[in-house]
Amino acid sequence: MRSVLIPALFAALIPVAASAATVDAALIPDGTYVVKVEKVQDAQHILVVMQNGVETMLAAQGSVDFNKVKSDDTVKLSVVKGKVPVYVVQ
């Protein structure tokens, strides 16, 4: 019985641990970052993994859009108050 419960408990906790690293973009300090794109949600939003392993959803600012970005792209971007005013696909 115990050998069945431990793997089931471990499997139940995996999604919780995976989502624990997601951070609100507004909490990211202003600056320039190199990130890996996990998913392009739409022209205004991308899900990225930062170099420290933190996952966040970033939004474009102003006339910027993410139409040229694809999943698995490496992007150098600036974050200002949780928004992306400029980026370049590397």
ChimeraX commands (.cxc) that place a marker at each C-alpha (Angstrom):
marker #1 position 0.00,0.00,0.00 radius 0.5
marker #1 position 2.78,2.40,0.93 radius 0.5
marker #1 position 4.66,1.73,-2.32 radius 0.5
marker #1 position 1.57,2.81,-4.27 radius 0.5
marker #1 position 0.93,6.00,-2.29 radius 0.5
marker #1 position 4.41,7.49,-2.57 radius 0.5
marker #1 position 4.55,7.53,-6.42 radius 0.5
marker #1 position 0.96,8.82,-6.56 radius 0.5
marker #1 position 1.78,11.64,-4.14 radius 0.5
marker #1 position 4.93,12.50,-6.11 radius 0.5
marker #1 position 3.00,12.55,-9.40 radius 0.5
marker #1 position 0.38,14.84,-7.88 radius 0.5
marker #1 position 3.01,17.35,-6.77 radius 0.5
marker #1 position 4.87,17.63,-10.09 radius 0.5
marker #1 position 2.47,20.17,-11.69 radius 0.5
marker #1 position 2.58,22.30,-8.53 radius 0.5
marker #1 position 6.38,22.37,-8.56 radius 0.5
marker #1 position 6.50,23.16,-12.27 radius 0.5
marker #1 position 4.18,26.13,-11.98 radius 0.5
marker #1 position 5.86,27.46,-8.85 radius 0.5
marker #1 position 8.59,29.16,-10.91 radius 0.5
marker #1 position 6.14,31.34,-12.89 radius 0.5
marker #1 position 6.55,34.99,-11.96 radius 0.5
marker #1 position 4.41,38.04,-12.65 radius 0.5
marker #1 position 6.24,40.18,-15.23 radius 0.5
marker #1 position 5.65,43.30,-13.12 radius 0.5
marker #1 position 7.99,41.81,-10.48 radius 0.5
marker #1 position 10.92,41.51,-12.89 radius 0.5
marker #1 position 13.42,44.34,-12.40 radius 0.5
marker #1 position 13.72,46.75,-15.33 radius 0.5
marker #1 position 16.63,45.79,-17.54 radius 0.5
marker #1 position 17.83,43.86,-20.58 radius 0.5
marker #1 position 17.52,40.07,-20.62 radius 0.5
marker #1 position 18.21,37.14,-22.91 radius 0.5
marker #1 position 15.29,34.71,-22.80 radius 0.5
marker #1 position 14.07,31.56,-24.53 radius 0.5
marker #1 position 10.56,31.67,-25.96 radius 0.5
marker #1 position 8.39,28.75,-24.88 radius 0.5
marker #1 position 5.16,29.86,-26.52 radius 0.5
marker #1 position 3.83,32.77,-28.56 radius 0.5
marker #1 position 0.32,33.28,-27.21 radius 0.5
marker #1 position -0.57,36.06,-29.67 radius 0.5
marker #1 position 1.05,39.11,-31.27 radius 0.5
marker #1 position 1.15,40.89,-27.91 radius 0.5
marker #1 position 2.13,38.09,-25.45 radius 0.5
marker #1 position 4.95,35.55,-25.19 radius 0.5
marker #1 position 5.71,32.95,-22.53 radius 0.5
marker #1 position 9.45,32.89,-21.86 radius 0.5
marker #1 position 12.02,31.22,-19.65 radius 0.5
marker #1 position 14.65,33.56,-18.29 radius 0.5
marker #1 position 18.29,32.51,-17.82 radius 0.5
marker #1 position 17.69,31.79,-14.13 radius 0.5
marker #1 position 14.89,29.33,-15.00 radius 0.5
marker #1 position 12.01,31.63,-14.08 radius 0.5
marker #1 position 9.03,31.44,-16.41 radius 0.5
marker #1 position 6.92,34.53,-17.15 radius 0.5
marker #1 position 4.39,35.88,-19.62 radius 0.5
marker #1 position 5.60,39.12,-21.21 radius 0.5
marker #1 position 3.45,41.70,-22.97 radius 0.5
marker #1 position 4.50,43.99,-25.81 radius 0.5
marker #1 position 4.34,47.74,-25.26 radius 0.5
marker #1 position 3.32,50.43,-27.73 radius 0.5
marker #1 position 3.82,49.57,-31.38 radius 0.5
marker #1 position 5.91,46.47,-30.58 radius 0.5
marker #1 position 4.48,43.07,-31.51 radius 0.5
marker #1 position 5.80,39.51,-31.41 radius 0.5
marker #1 position 4.75,38.47,-34.94 radius 0.5
marker #1 position 8.35,37.59,-35.89 radius 0.5
marker #1 position 8.95,35.46,-32.78 radius 0.5
marker #1 position 8.58,31.66,-32.77 radius 0.5
marker #1 position 8.72,29.03,-30.05 radius 0.5
marker #1 position 12.32,28.07,-29.14 radius 0.5
marker #1 position 13.70,31.42,-30.37 radius 0.5
marker #1 position 16.31,33.14,-28.23 radius 0.5
marker #1 position 15.37,36.79,-27.77 radius 0.5
marker #1 position 17.23,39.73,-26.25 radius 0.5
marker #1 position 14.69,42.16,-24.84 radius 0.5
marker #1 position 14.23,45.02,-22.45 radius 0.5
marker #1 position 11.66,44.92,-19.67 radius 0.5
marker #1 position 10.28,48.20,-18.35 radius 0.5
marker #1 position 7.57,47.99,-15.69 radius 0.5
marker #1 position 6.73,44.45,-16.81 radius 0.5
marker #1 position 6.33,45.35,-20.51 radius 0.5
marker #1 position 8.62,44.86,-23.52 radius 0.5
marker #1 position 9.27,48.13,-25.42 radius 0.5
marker #1 position 12.01,46.64,-27.64 radius 0.5
marker #1 position 13.43,43.22,-28.57 radius 0.5
marker #1 position 15.62,41.45,-31.12 radius 0.5
marker #1 position 15.53,37.78,-32.13 radius 0.5
marker #1 position 19.02,36.35,-31.93 radius 0.5
marker link #1:1,2 radius 0.2
marker link #1:2,3 radius 0.2
marker link #1:3,4 radius 0.2
marker link #1:4,5 radius 0.2
marker link #1:5,6 radius 0.2
marker link #1:6,7 radius 0.2
marker link #1:7,8 radius 0.2
marker link #1:8,9 radius 0.2
marker link #1:9,10 radius 0.2
marker link #1:10,11 radius 0.2
marker link #1:11,12 radius 0.2
marker link #1:12,13 radius 0.2
marker link #1:13,14 radius 0.2
marker link #1:14,15 radius 0.2
marker link #1:15,16 radius 0.2
marker link #1:16,17 radius 0.2
marker link #1:17,18 radius 0.2
marker link #1:18,19 radius 0.2
marker link #1:19,20 radius 0.2
marker link #1:20,21 radius 0.2
marker link #1:21,22 radius 0.2
marker link #1:22,23 radius 0.2
marker link #1:23,24 radius 0.2
marker link #1:24,25 radius 0.2
marker link #1:25,26 radius 0.2
marker link #1:26,27 radius 0.2
marker link #1:27,28 radius 0.2
marker link #1:28,29 radius 0.2
marker link #1:29,30 radius 0.2
marker link #1:30,31 radius 0.2
marker link #1:31,32 radius 0.2
marker link #1:32,33 radius 0.2
marker link #1:33,34 radius 0.2
marker link #1:34,35 radius 0.2
marker link #1:35,36 radius 0.2
marker link #1:36,37 radius 0.2
marker link #1:37,38 radius 0.2
marker link #1:38,39 radius 0.2
marker link #1:39,40 radius 0.2
marker link #1:40,41 radius 0.2
marker link #1:41,42 radius 0.2
marker link #1:42,43 radius 0.2
marker link #1:43,44 radius 0.2
marker link #1:44,45 radius 0.2
marker link #1:45,46 radius 0.2
marker link #1:46,47 radius 0.2
marker link #1:47,48 radius 0.2
marker link #1:48,49 radius 0.2
marker link #1:49,50 radius 0.2
marker link #1:50,51 radius 0.2
marker link #1:51,52 radius 0.2
marker link #1:52,53 radius 0.2
marker link #1:53,54 radius 0.2
marker link #1:54,55 radius 0.2
marker link #1:55,56 radius 0.2
marker link #1:56,57 radius 0.2
marker link #1:57,58 radius 0.2
marker link #1:58,59 radius 0.2
marker link #1:59,60 radius 0.2
marker link #1:60,61 radius 0.2
marker link #1:61,62 radius 0.2
marker link #1:62,63 radius 0.2
marker link #1:63,64 radius 0.2
marker link #1:64,65 radius 0.2
marker link #1:65,66 radius 0.2
marker link #1:66,67 radius 0.2
marker link #1:67,68 radius 0.2
marker link #1:68,69 radius 0.2
marker link #1:69,70 radius 0.2
marker link #1:70,71 radius 0.2
marker link #1:71,72 radius 0.2
marker link #1:72,73 radius 0.2
marker link #1:73,74 radius 0.2
marker link #1:74,75 radius 0.2
marker link #1:75,76 radius 0.2
marker link #1:76,77 radius 0.2
marker link #1:77,78 radius 0.2
marker link #1:78,79 radius 0.2
marker link #1:79,80 radius 0.2
marker link #1:80,81 radius 0.2
marker link #1:81,82 radius 0.2
marker link #1:82,83 radius 0.2
marker link #1:83,84 radius 0.2
marker link #1:84,85 radius 0.2
marker link #1:85,86 radius 0.2
marker link #1:86,87 radius 0.2
marker link #1:87,88 radius 0.2
marker link #1:88,89 radius 0.2
marker link #1:89,90 radius 0.2
view
